[in-house]
Amino acid sequence: MIADVLSDATARMQKALEAARDDFGTVRTGRANPQMFAKILVNYYGTATPLEQLASLQNQEARTLLIAPYDKSALRDIEIAIRDTPNLGANVGNDGVTIRATLPELTTERRKEFVKIVKAKAEDARISVRNIRRKAKDELDALKSEVGDDEVGRAEKELELITKSHVDGIDDAFKRKEAELLEI
């Protein structure tokens, strides 16, 4: 029972860590990254559809991304969705078959804004991990009458170590992204 609670908490914390890393990837740096564009929602026949399901995304140059729609009729909708995406600032043009999205150079102020955004995403991820820990701790406390205080105490210490390792993973990912953003 204790092992189930700990393994469930570990799996959920790992998912929170992976979600944080994915979120960090959506914040743009000085280079074009297909992951930044993948989550853009395009109005495709009245349905909000992620861009990664509608087109292939390839780096053409350091700041240029080539977007090739699978359905050529979606070209205009994709172009509008990219142009209207806040915090991206991409210059978009199409040749009738593909779209080229060019990212402008980042200013120092803009880089600092992006660091603040990533910092907020990191804090949200830490809060998520702590909420998972709190729920697991409540489940362990409910097991005290069945397995005893000593077993629950050991499990809580193990839960703290698991939590610390995942929070440290979020902090490491944040530090890497911060260094990447501030790199000129």
Phi, psi and omega in degrees: 000313179296318180298323179295317180297315181292319180292323177296315179297318179298314181297317180291322177294322178296320177295322178295320178296316179295321178296321178296317179298319177297318177299318179298325181293338180279347178275127188283147173247199180287348182250151175285132181228124180306330181296331179295327184267340188301325185269000178296131181269128181249136177282097184249104184053044176082003181241134176286112185238134177299140182302324182297341177272347184254343187205160172268142183242125181224141173286126177263314176222184183301321182244013181238135179241134178260124183243117180247104180294143176287325178247112185298337179290344180271000184306310183295318180296320179295316180300316179295316181298318179293317181297324184273000180284121179290159178067009179253309177065027183283140171272123188245136175213151179229156179249017181093344181236317181232166177242136174248121178250118181251128180269135177286163176298144178272135174277165180299319180297318181295322177299318180294324176298317180295324177297319179296320179297314180295322179298319178294320178295322178295318179294320176299319179294319178298318179298319178299315179296319180294324177295322177297318178299315181299317179296317179295321179296319177298320178295321178294319179298326179291338181272356184305318183292333182272319187249345177102158184292323183296315180297317180294321178299315177297319180295323179294322177296318178296321178298320178297320179295319178297314180299314181299318181296323179286321176296320176297323177298319177295316179298319178296316179297321178296315181297320177297315181293322178297315179296321179295321180291321184276351179290129182254000000 
